[in-house]
Amino acid sequence: MNRQKWSDFRSIKQKILLFGGIALLLVAVGIITYAAFSLHGAAVKSATEGLNSIAEQQAGKVDTILEEPFNTASGVAALLSGLRSENANFPRTDVVPMIEGVLDARPQYNGVYTIWEPDFFDGRDTEYSLKDGYDKSGRLRIYWYRDANGTLVRKIYDARARDPTDYYEIPKKTLKGAITEPYIETLQGSPILLTSIAAPVLSGGKFSGIVGIDVTLSELDTLADKMDIYGGKGKVLIVSNQGMVAGVTGDIDAAGKPISEIAPLLHLDPAMITGALSKGVITSFDSGGYIGTFVPVQVGNAETPWGVIAFAPRDVVTAEATSQTIALIIIGILISLLGLGLLYLVARSIAQPIEDITVVALQVAGGDLATEVSIRQRDEVGRLADAFRTMTSTLLEKADAAKNIAGGNLTFRVPKIGEKDHLGESMIQMKTELIAMTDAMSRLAEEAAAGNLMYRGDADRFSGEYRKIISGVNQTLDHVIGPVHEGIRLANEFSQNNFSARFNPDIKVSGDFVQLKESLDSIGIQVSATIQVIINKMTDLAGGAEEAQASIDEVANGASEVASNAEAVSHHADQGSNGVNQVLKEMEDLSVTVSGISCRTEQASRLADEGNALSAQGQKLAHVAEEGMEGIRNATADLNTMILAIREQMEQINKVVGIITAISDETNLLALNAAIEAARAGEAGRGFSVVADEVKELATESRESAEKIEQMIRGLQDESARADHLMTRANDQVKSGYEAVSSTLGIFNKIVDKLVQIAQNTTEVAASSQEQTASVEEITSSVHEVSKMIRQTAENAVSSAAISEESSAAVDQIRQVLEDVNAVISDLQCEIGKFRI
């Protein structure tokens, strides 16, 4: 079946509508597509610029929040550097209140600190090692922070204090400020997200230390959370240089988490954000259905800028452009439908006359040559109608000529219009060939009726299908004669008992003759196969008779041997019965012996149980002694622990006394300095001099009181040392007693284990004796059963001898029947040998 191509149309109207509609739609689609892309591009550009403005605005606010502590840290660093350059012996004790004052004056800070290089500030680091709140190195390291109540607290360092990390090493390496990654701090009780901003202290261009400020990042998170972009659909994200989130719009608990964890939740690419942070330049992006802008935040001269990202969903940004595009599409569809309506009217006016002519043509094609085209026009369609009317008249004449030929009238004259009237010329030629064909077929029919099947028509006289007709008739006669002669020959062979004859394969047959050939060959094959099966069965029957004869002889011989063997079995069965009776008597004696052993083992088991009970009682007494010694040992250990705790508390009190002594020394020194300053002031400082004298006397009294307390504590320490010595001796004696009791208990445990083992072994022996008694009884019963079986065997042997004599007589009768069967088989084989297969 031919498939219709896409370009094949059943109507010109459809073609006009299709191609006109396609052209119209292409124009509409092109205009709408261009407008849609323009609207979306403008919307994305406008949104990008708006988000860029928001990001820059928020970046400015973030910079303001972080720049202020950076400037403060830089100012304090410059102040310390100036004081240190003016006075190389500037006391570090004056730095402590200075750092405290910076924190106190700025409640927005969480902590302020300064750290200096070892032995750089005053060269007295060794003196301050693990003193006055300094760490093991003794370097100038001061840190003031706010606790949970907002009270200023100075951090006291000890030997476990760790060395400063990046917030110190980065300024030392770069001689520039540094802002650390956000981290969680718990000095105020609850966890707080902080960042540390540090500025270097430079002395003559050389690094001396740092001044740092800890700032909470809650203000940054609040700043981002307050943003309302595109009705809450857009967001602002504040990230550190290494990608830690400092703030984000919305309550998603993202502050303090890495951007690699938060970015997928916000449909952002973390690699894009880290790449923008590393470049440190303004970057716009459009990916993952979101568009936005990254703006870096440069804090002071730090080389680790942070960043602010403002972004929004692309579908929200382009929502207005999308609605306008949908409106354009609707307008375009309406205009296209209107244009298609106009095209339909024009196409119908063109296609209707052609459809009328088509209807007439279909009627002519259906055989109605009397129909007529009614269209009268002067255009191309009118000329087409005139030509169609002329064609119809000519076809009527040819139809009359074909009607005569179909009716067998070959004497009429076929009309021919002109030299190019191929239809008329072909009809004349057809008439001539039909006349010649009719003559040839008439001659073949006459010869066949006369019995001359060897006559053949002259096929070369004709051409085309006419030649095939004459040749087919000739071949039909040839194919019929050959198979008929071969079937007659094969029937004669079967009548003479020659079933090996077959249809000659050189004779080609087809149609019904194939079935004839196969039927004749099947008769010969099936008869031959049947005769062969009979021969094979007769041969097998003869062989089976011979084997049956041999088997009968063997059965006869076997029956004789069975009779003689039965007599021997009967004799041996009598001997076995006597031996079994002797074994039965010996088994009864063994049963008596085993019963005696069982009684003795039961007595031994009772004695073992009594010894086990006595040993268990001794074991309980030893346990009581062991628990008493354990209690004494625990009480001694508790007393020793209490004495050690008292000694440790005395040592702590001694340290407090040392601190009081040091404070009195410092107070005395301050009073001395105050007195010196009062003396310099002259009359104006006299009142201050009196106060300084009072402070000095108070310091002296504090020192004397501390010395007395120290003497009392030393006496208590000596007494506690003696008590500790005595408790140690008592503990050793208790330990020796505990070990002795434990050894005694171990011996009792071993005795109990041995007695238990003896009792178990005795019980097992008793059980084994009882099992032996039962086994002897079972063996005795089995011997009785064997005796019965031996007697029964003797009786069966006598019966077998009688049966063997009867079998011998039956075998003789079967041998005579087989001889008669062999005679019949010989006669059948002689008759079958007359057939050829």
Summary of the structure (lengths in Angstrom):
residues: 837
radius of gyration: 65.7
end to end distance: 56.7
largest distance: 181.9
contacts: 2387
relative contact order: 0.05
helix: 70%
strand: 10%
